Structure formats: C-alpha cells, structure tokens
Amino acid sequence: MKFIIKFFKNIFQKKDKAPLQVGKTAPDFQLRDQNKVFFQLKEHIGQNIVLSFFPFAWKKSNERQILDLDNNYSKFLAHGSIPVAIGVVQESTNEKWAKTLRLKNLRLLSDFWPHGLISKEYNVFRKTNGYSEKANIIIDKEGKILYTKIYKLGEIPDIDKLIYIIKKHKD
C-alpha cells in the first residue's frame, strides 16, 4: 500500500527543481521527429523556438497541448517562431500518434534514447517516473532561454500566453 501511495504522490507532485534559468544558453540537441527527420536546435537559431515537453502520448490533456500547437502553427511562424513538441517516447509512438491526431505541421520529437537525455539537459525530466514534465521553454533568436513554465500533468498549457510572449519578442 505504501508503494501505491508513493507512486501516485510522485506522479502528481510538481517538480522541485526548475528548468534552465532564463538568460542561459539553451543546450543544442538533435532529435528525430515522427517522420524520422532530424531536428537540430542550432539550425533554427535566428528565430524563437518553442520547446513543448509532453509526458505521455495518447493522454487527453497532452493531446490538447499538441493540437493547440499544431492548430496555431501559422501564428507561431507569423511571429518568427517555430514550435516543436518533445516526449520521452519512441519514434514509432510519435508516428502513430501524429497520424491519429492528423497533425499538419507540428513536429513530435523523440527523446527516447538515450532515455530522456534532452529532458534531463533542460531540467524537466522526472527521474522517479521516467518521463518529462509537461513544460514549455521558449528559446530566443540568440539561443538563450527566454521563458520557462512547468505545468501540472493534467493541466493544458495556455496557448494564447505562448503566442503573446513570442509576439512580444518577435524583433
């Protein structure tokens, strides 16, 4: 019984360490998306980049997070930004989930192997649970952390707030 209580407590607690500090240089990374195409952060320096970490595929609140990003993709581009989603899930899972969600533009990046490496570098990995926090990190045009926010697992990130922030930092 103690194990079950500890398990659920770990799942629903907010993370005690913060993601990377605003103003720090964002660690470069290269991950493959649902189409097996590499995304490398440094290739997108010069525009704002929204890293949207999701803990699980196939969960309703995460589905909404991903669809909000995809449905607002053109708004991000119009404000000089590119959003990508990152999960500690296999590429094949991202491929199936992207097809099920009928994603048009958003890239789902797999941080599966080495297990959660990028999530760990951005301090959003839940070691006890083996998956990432639900989090948004915005990287500015110079490659510095501009904004960070960790959400409760069932919470749906405020897409309008993200768009407001990138619009404010367009130039």
KAKA-V414939 format. One record per helix or strand. SS is the DSSP state (H for helix, E for strand). FROM is the first residue (numbers start at 0). TO is the last residue. If there is no record, write none. Layout:
# KAKA-V414939
ss:SS from:FROM to:TO
ss:SS from:FROM to:TO
This chain:
# KAKA-V414939
ss:H from:1 to:11
ss:E from:24 to:24
ss:E from:29 to:31
ss:E from:37 to:39
ss:H from:40 to:43
ss:E from:47 to:53
ss:H from:59 to:70
ss:H from:72 to:77
ss:E from:80 to:86
ss:H from:90 to:100
ss:E from:106 to:109
ss:H from:116 to:120
ss:E from:124 to:125
ss:E from:130 to:131
ss:E from:133 to:138
ss:E from:143 to:150
ss:H from:158 to:167
